[in-house]
Amino acid sequence: MADPVTILSLATATPPFVVAQADALAVARDVLAGGFKDFERMTSVFTTAGIANRQLARPVDWYREPHDFTERTAVYLETALDLFVAAAQSALDEAGLAASDIDTIVTVSSTGIATPSLEARAMGRMGFRTDVARVPVFGLGCAGGVTGLSLSAKLAQCTPGSVVLFVTVELCSLAFRTDRVDKADIISTALFGDGAAACILKVGDEGFVSISGAAEKTWPDTLDIMGWKIEPNGLGVVLNRAIPVFARQNMAQAMAEMLAPQGLVVADIDRFICHPGGAKVVDAVELALSLNQGSLDHERAVLRDHGNMSAPTALFVLDRVRQAGLPPLSVLTALGPGFTTSTVTLRHAA
C-alpha cells in the first residue's frame, strides 16, 4: 500500500479590520434600508447568525460608499496577496520549510479576479522557484477549502516526495453592494467575512494527520442555490435561504454515498469537521448526521469569531480541532456552489 499524504502544517490569516456584528447591522441599516422596504423585518438575521465579530479587507466606513468593479478588484489584488503571503509563510515556518522547497502551489479563490493569479504575484515576495507548478482554481465557493485540500493531496500523491502548498483566500466583503438590495444581499451582509488559510502536504509520515480518502457529490439542477451573478459593478451574491433545509434533507444520504467506497459508514466517524455556513446550517448538519446537539462546537466558535469566510472557514475549524486534539478518524466537509458537498477523510494516530 502506498504511503498516505500527510498535512505537515496548517496556518490561518485574517485582515486587520474588525467589525462587531452590531456595527455591521448599523452600516447595513444606513446603506441598505432605503432600498429594501422589508429591511427591518430581516434584521433578525444579524442577531441569529451566531456571529460576534468579523474581519474585513477595508475599514467599515469604506463599505458605506459605492465602489465599481475596478476599485473592488484593486482591493482584492492588494489584500488577497497580503493574506496569501501571511498564511503561506506561517505554514512554511510551521513545517520548517522554505518557499524554495515547494514543488506545486494550489490556490483557491472565488471572490476576485487575478490574472496573473495570486501565487504568481507572490513569487517575488516569497522566493518560490521559477519551475514551481501553479494550479489556480476559481468557482468552488464555500466548498473550496475542502475540495482544494483534496486536489492538493491528489497532486502530492501523483509525485511522491514533492511538496504541495495549498492556499485559499476569500474576500467576501468585497461583494457588499450599495447599488442593489435583495434578501440575499442582506443575508450575506450578516454572514460573510474575509480570511485565508494554508496547508503544506507531502507523502510520508511526518505530518500531524494523514488523508485517507476524499469525495464529492453534486446535485443536478441546483445551480440557483449558491454562487455569483456577474454584474456591471461587480459580483452579485446568489444565496438561497433554503440551504439549511436542503442540508437537513440531503446530507445524510450524500455522506453515506461518499463514505461507502472507503468502506466506512457515518457511525464510524469520530468527528465531522464542518464548514459553518451559518448557524442554521450548523444546526441542520447536526440533525442530518444524527450528531448530538451542540457537538459542532468549534464550528460555532469559528463562526462567532470570524463569520463565514467562504473557502478558508473549514480549515479554521480544522485548526481548532487540531489544537483541541484530533480523534482517530474524522471527516472534513463543506457545502458549496454546484450545489456540491465535498469531503476529505482524515486519520490521526491518537
C-alpha positions as CSV (number, residue, x, y, z in Angstrom):
1,M,0.0,0.0,0.0
2,A,1.3,3.5,-0.9
3,D,2.3,5.8,1.9
4,P,-0.5,8.3,2.6
5,V,-0.4,12.0,2.0
6,T,0.0,13.9,5.3
7,I,-0.6,17.5,6.2
8,L,2.7,18.9,7.5
9,S,1.3,22.3,8.7
10,L,-1.8,24.5,8.8
11,A,-2.0,28.2,9.2
12,T,-4.7,30.9,9.0
13,A,-4.7,34.6,8.5
14,T,-7.2,37.4,8.6
15,P,-7.2,41.1,7.6
16,P,-6.7,43.7,10.4
17,F,-10.1,45.5,10.2
18,V,-12.6,44.0,12.7
19,V,-16.3,44.8,12.7
20,A,-18.7,43.8,15.5
21,Q,-22.0,42.4,14.4
22,A,-23.9,45.3,15.9
23,D,-21.8,47.8,13.9
24,A,-22.3,45.7,10.7
25,L,-26.1,46.0,11.3
26,A,-25.8,49.7,11.7
27,V,-23.9,50.1,8.4
28,A,-26.4,47.8,6.6
29,R,-29.3,49.9,8.0
30,D,-27.7,53.1,6.9
31,V,-26.8,51.9,3.4
32,L,-29.4,49.2,2.5
33,A,-32.6,50.1,4.4
34,G,-33.7,52.8,2.0
35,G,-33.6,50.4,-1.0
36,F,-35.5,47.5,0.7
37,K,-38.8,48.1,2.3
38,D,-38.7,44.9,4.4
39,F,-35.2,45.6,5.8
40,E,-36.2,45.9,9.4
41,R,-38.2,42.6,9.3
42,M,-35.0,40.9,8.1
43,T,-32.6,42.4,10.7
44,S,-33.1,39.4,12.9
45,V,-30.6,37.5,10.7
46,F,-27.9,39.7,12.3
47,T,-28.8,38.5,15.8
48,T,-29.5,34.9,15.0
49,A,-26.4,34.3,12.8
50,G,-24.2,33.3,15.8
51,I,-21.6,35.9,14.9
52,A,-19.9,38.4,17.2
53,N,-17.0,39.7,15.1
54,R,-15.7,39.5,11.5
55,Q,-12.5,40.7,9.8
56,L,-12.8,42.8,6.7
57,A,-10.5,43.8,3.8
58,R,-11.1,47.5,4.5
59,P,-12.3,49.7,7.4
60,V,-16.0,49.5,7.9
61,D,-16.6,53.0,6.6
62,W,-15.2,52.0,3.2
63,Y,-18.3,49.9,2.7
64,R,-20.6,52.9,3.1
65,E,-19.6,54.3,-0.3
66,P,-20.2,52.8,-3.7
67,H,-17.3,51.2,-5.5
68,D,-17.1,49.9,-9.0
69,F,-15.6,46.6,-10.1
70,T,-12.2,48.2,-10.9
71,E,-11.9,49.6,-7.3
72,R,-13.0,46.3,-5.8
73,T,-10.5,44.4,-7.9
74,A,-7.7,46.7,-6.8
75,V,-8.6,46.0,-3.1
76,Y,-8.8,42.3,-3.9
77,L,-5.4,42.2,-5.5
78,E,-3.7,44.0,-2.6
79,T,-5.4,42.4,0.3
80,A,-5.7,38.9,-1.1
81,L,-2.0,38.9,-1.9
82,D,-1.1,40.1,1.6
83,L,-3.2,37.3,3.1
84,F,-1.8,34.7,0.8
85,V,1.8,35.6,1.8
86,A,0.9,35.7,5.5
87,A,-0.8,32.3,5.6
88,A,1.7,30.6,3.3
89,Q,4.7,31.9,5.2
90,S,3.2,30.8,8.5
91,A,2.6,27.3,7.1
92,L,6.1,27.2,5.8
93,D,7.5,28.2,9.2
94,E,5.5,25.6,11.0
95,A,6.7,22.9,8.6
96,G,10.3,24.1,8.8
97,L,10.5,24.7,5.1
98,A,11.5,27.5,2.7
99,A,9.4,28.7,-0.2
100,S,12.1,27.2,-2.5
101,D,11.1,23.8,-1.2
102,I,7.7,24.0,-2.7
103,D,7.1,22.0,-5.9
104,T,3.4,22.7,-6.5
105,I,1.1,25.6,-5.4
106,V,-2.7,25.2,-5.4
107,T,-4.5,28.5,-5.0
108,V,-8.3,28.5,-4.4
109,S,-10.2,31.8,-4.5
110,S,-13.6,32.8,-5.9
111,T,-14.2,36.3,-4.6
112,G,-12.0,38.2,-7.0
113,I,-10.2,38.1,-10.4
114,A,-6.4,37.9,-10.5
115,T,-4.6,37.2,-13.8
116,P,-1.7,36.6,-13.2
117,S,-3.0,34.6,-10.3
118,L,-2.1,35.2,-6.6
119,E,0.7,32.6,-6.4
120,A,2.4,34.2,-9.4
121,R,2.1,37.6,-7.7
122,A,3.6,36.2,-4.5
123,M,6.7,34.6,-6.2
124,G,8.8,37.7,-5.9
125,R,7.9,38.3,-2.3
126,M,8.2,34.7,-1.1
127,G,11.0,33.2,-3.2
128,F,9.2,30.3,-4.9
129,R,11.3,28.5,-7.5
130,T,10.8,29.6,-11.1
131,D,9.9,26.0,-12.0
132,V,7.1,25.6,-9.4
133,A,3.9,24.2,-10.8
134,R,0.9,26.6,-10.4
135,V,-2.7,25.5,-10.1
136,P,-5.1,28.4,-9.6
137,V,-8.7,27.3,-9.1
138,F,-11.8,29.6,-9.3
139,G,-15.5,28.9,-8.7
140,L,-15.6,26.5,-5.7
141,G,-17.0,29.0,-3.2
142,C,-17.5,27.7,0.3
143,A,-16.5,24.2,-0.7
144,G,-13.1,25.4,-1.9
145,G,-11.2,24.7,1.3
146,V,-12.1,21.1,1.3
147,T,-12.0,20.5,-2.4
148,G,-8.7,22.4,-2.7
149,L,-7.2,20.2,0.1
150,S,-8.4,17.1,-1.8
151,L,-6.9,18.3,-5.1
152,S,-3.6,19.2,-3.3
153,A,-3.5,15.7,-1.8
154,K,-4.0,14.1,-5.2
155,L,-1.2,16.1,-6.7
156,A,1.1,15.2,-3.9
157,Q,0.2,11.5,-4.3
158,C,1.0,11.7,-8.1
159,T,4.6,12.6,-7.4
160,P,5.8,11.1,-4.0
161,G,8.4,13.3,-2.5
162,S,7.0,16.5,-3.9
163,V,5.8,19.2,-1.5
164,V,2.5,20.9,-2.2
165,L,1.4,24.3,-0.8
166,F,-2.3,24.8,-0.7
167,V,-3.6,28.4,-0.1
168,T,-7.2,29.6,-0.1
169,V,-8.1,33.3,0.2
170,E,-11.5,34.8,0.1
171,L,-12.6,38.4,0.5
172,C,-16.3,38.0,0.7
173,S,-16.9,41.6,2.0
174,L,-16.0,43.0,-1.4
175,A,-19.3,41.7,-2.7
176,F,-21.1,44.2,-0.4
177,R,-23.1,46.3,-2.8
178,T,-24.9,49.7,-2.4
179,D,-26.4,49.8,-5.8
180,R,-28.8,46.9,-5.4
181,V,-30.5,45.3,-2.4
182,D,-32.4,42.0,-2.2
183,K,-32.8,39.3,0.5
184,A,-29.5,37.6,-0.5
185,D,-27.6,40.8,-0.1
186,I,-28.9,41.3,3.4
187,I,-28.2,37.8,4.5
188,S,-24.7,37.8,3.1
189,T,-24.0,41.2,4.8
190,A,-24.9,39.4,8.1
191,L,-22.8,36.3,7.5
192,F,-19.6,36.8,5.5
193,G,-16.1,37.9,6.5
194,D,-12.6,37.7,5.0
195,G,-9.7,35.3,5.6
196,A,-7.1,32.9,4.3
197,A,-5.7,29.5,5.2
198,A,-2.7,27.5,4.0
199,C,-1.5,23.9,4.3
200,I,1.6,22.0,3.2
201,L,1.2,18.4,2.1
202,K,3.6,15.6,1.3
203,V,3.6,11.8,1.0
204,G,5.1,10.4,4.2
205,D,4.5,10.0,7.9
206,E,5.9,13.3,9.3
207,G,2.6,15.3,9.2
208,F,0.1,15.8,12.0
209,V,-2.7,14.0,10.1
210,S,-3.0,11.8,7.0
211,I,-5.5,12.0,4.2
212,S,-7.1,8.6,3.6
213,G,-9.9,9.5,1.2
214,A,-11.9,12.2,-0.5
215,A,-15.2,12.5,-2.3
216,E,-17.6,15.0,-3.8
217,K,-21.3,14.9,-4.7
218,T,-23.0,17.5,-6.9
219,W,-26.8,17.6,-7.1
220,P,-28.4,18.1,-10.5
221,D,-30.5,21.2,-11.2
222,T,-29.2,23.2,-8.1
223,L,-27.3,26.0,-9.8
224,D,-29.5,28.6,-8.2
225,I,-28.7,27.7,-4.6
226,M,-25.4,29.5,-4.3
227,G,-22.9,31.4,-6.5
228,W,-22.2,34.6,-8.2
229,K,-24.0,36.8,-10.7
230,I,-21.6,38.8,-12.9
231,E,-22.9,42.4,-12.9
232,P,-21.6,45.7,-14.1
233,N,-20.5,46.8,-10.6
234,G,-19.1,43.5,-9.5
235,L,-20.0,40.1,-8.3
236,G,-23.6,39.8,-7.1
237,V,-24.3,37.1,-4.5
238,V,-26.7,34.2,-5.2
239,L,-27.7,32.7,-1.8
240,N,-30.8,30.6,-1.3
241,R,-32.4,30.7,2.1
242,A,-33.4,27.1,1.7
243,I,-29.8,25.9,2.2
244,P,-30.3,24.7,5.8
245,V,-33.4,22.8,4.7
246,F,-31.5,21.3,1.8
247,A,-28.7,20.2,4.1
248,R,-31.0,18.6,6.6
249,Q,-32.8,16.7,3.9
250,N,-29.8,15.6,1.8
251,M,-26.6,15.4,3.8
252,A,-27.1,12.0,5.4
253,Q,-27.6,10.2,2.2
254,A,-24.8,12.1,0.5
255,M,-22.4,11.4,3.3
256,A,-23.2,7.7,3.2
257,E,-22.6,7.6,-0.5
258,M,-19.3,9.4,-0.2
259,L,-18.0,7.2,2.6
260,A,-19.2,3.8,1.2
261,P,-16.3,3.5,-1.4
262,Q,-13.9,3.9,1.5
263,G,-15.5,1.1,3.4
264,L,-16.9,3.5,6.0
265,V,-20.3,4.5,7.4
266,V,-21.4,7.6,9.2
267,A,-21.2,5.8,12.6
268,D,-17.5,5.1,12.0
269,I,-16.5,8.7,12.1
270,D,-15.3,10.1,15.4
271,R,-15.7,13.8,14.4
272,F,-17.2,15.6,11.5
273,I,-15.3,18.8,10.9
274,C,-17.8,21.1,9.1
275,H,-17.7,24.3,7.2
276,P,-20.0,26.6,9.3
277,G,-22.0,28.3,6.5
278,G,-24.3,29.8,9.2
279,A,-25.8,29.0,12.5
280,K,-28.8,27.3,10.8
281,V,-26.6,25.3,8.5
282,V,-24.6,24.0,11.5
283,D,-27.9,23.0,13.2
284,A,-29.0,21.3,10.0
285,V,-25.8,19.3,9.6
286,E,-26.1,18.1,13.2
287,L,-29.6,16.9,12.6
288,A,-28.8,15.3,9.3
289,L,-25.9,13.3,10.6
290,S,-27.6,12.4,13.9
291,L,-24.9,14.3,15.9
292,N,-25.5,15.5,19.5
293,Q,-26.9,19.0,19.5
294,G,-24.0,21.4,20.2
295,S,-21.4,18.8,19.2
296,L,-20.1,21.1,16.4
297,D,-18.7,23.4,19.0
298,H,-15.5,24.5,17.1
299,E,-17.6,25.3,14.1
300,R,-19.8,27.7,16.1
301,A,-16.7,29.2,17.7
302,V,-15.2,30.0,14.3
303,L,-18.5,31.4,13.1
304,R,-18.7,33.6,16.2
305,D,-15.2,35.0,15.8
306,H,-14.8,35.3,12.1
307,G,-18.2,34.8,10.3
308,N,-18.4,32.7,7.2
309,M,-15.2,33.4,5.2
310,S,-16.2,31.0,2.4
311,A,-13.5,28.5,1.4
312,P,-10.9,29.1,4.3
313,T,-13.5,28.6,7.0
314,A,-13.4,24.8,7.1
315,L,-9.6,25.0,7.6
316,F,-10.1,27.4,10.5
317,V,-12.3,24.8,12.1
318,L,-9.8,22.1,11.4
319,D,-7.1,24.1,13.1
320,R,-9.2,24.5,16.2
321,V,-10.0,20.8,16.3
322,R,-6.3,20.1,15.9
323,Q,-5.4,22.3,18.8
324,A,-8.0,20.5,20.9
325,G,-6.8,17.1,19.8
326,L,-7.8,15.2,16.7
327,P,-9.6,11.9,17.1
328,P,-8.5,8.8,15.2
329,L,-11.0,9.2,12.3
330,S,-12.6,12.5,11.2
331,V,-14.2,13.9,8.0
332,L,-13.7,17.5,6.9
333,T,-16.7,18.6,4.9
334,A,-18.2,21.7,3.2
335,L,-21.1,22.7,1.0
336,G,-20.6,25.0,-1.9
337,P,-22.0,26.2,-5.3
338,G,-22.8,23.5,-7.7
339,F,-24.6,22.6,-5.4
340,T,-21.9,20.4,-4.1
341,T,-20.7,18.8,-0.9
342,S,-17.0,17.9,-0.6
343,T,-15.2,15.7,2.0
344,V,-11.7,14.7,3.0
345,T,-11.2,11.8,5.4
346,L,-8.5,12.3,8.0
347,R,-6.7,9.7,10.1
348,H,-4.7,10.6,13.1
349,A,-2.6,8.3,15.3
350,A,-4.2,9.5,18.6
